[in-house]
Amino acid sequence: MLRSKIVQVSNVARNLRVVGFSSDTTKDVDTTYMEIPVYNVDKPQTLEKRKARLHYQSRKRGMLENDLLLSTFAKKYLDGFTEEQTMKYDRLINSPSNDWDIFYWMVGKKPTPTEFDNEIMEMLKQHAKNEERVTLSQPPLH
């Protein structure tokens, strides 16, 4: 009985793999460049709510490198930002269409576009250098 269940599960898994790889849905899609969902940064919000959202968005990027750098940056600086600085940070992490762009700008592998080249980006670049050689780990959500 148990053996037949294992065989059934194995067959289902095999069929799922075949279906997943034989699909034409991603045949013409460059899956190496996945876009970030668009967020309306101009949506009216209190500063407190905006900062709370940005703390969450800074740690849930979908790319571990950015999760680590942005979450520790937000933990260190975001609560002390003015409304203008908070909006700049919001635009920075929610306007580019790809997380790799943000990462490459932070680590200096690509030039930062003029629209994002501001004091917040400079702070992020400095943070990414980690000159104190501190072991970074994501802060708790609370």
C-alpha positions, 0 to 999 in steps of 0.5 A, a space after each residue: 500500500 505504502 509503496 503504491 502511494 510512493 509510486 503514485 506521488 513519484 509519477 505525479 511529480 514526474 508529470 508536473 516536471 514534464 508539464 512545467 518544462 514543456 510549457 510554451 508560456 516562457 519560450 520567448 521571455 527573458 527570465 533573467 530580467 524579472 521586473 519589480 512590481 510597480 508601486 505608486 510611490 505618490 500614493 498619499 500616506 502618512 510618514 509613519 505608514 510610508 516608513 513602515 512600508 519601506 522597512 518591509 519592502 527593504 527586506 522583502 526584495 526577492 534578491 538576497 543581496 538587496 534584502 540584506 543591504 537595503 534592510 540593514 540600511 533602512 534599520 540604520 537610517 530610515 527612522 531618522 529620515 525627513 519626509 523628503 529623504 523618505 520620498 527619495 528612498 521610496 522612489 529609489 527602491 520602487 521606481 527601477 524595474 529591476 532589482 539588479 539595477 539597484 544592486 549594481 548602482 549600490 556597489 558601483 558596478 554601473 553608474 547611477 542614473 541622474 534621477 536616483 543620484 542623490 544623498 540617499 544613493 550616496 548613503 546606500 553606496 557608503 553602507 554597501 561598502 561596509 568599511 567597518 566590516 560588520 557582519 550584516 544580518 537582516 533585522 527583525 520585523 518588529 
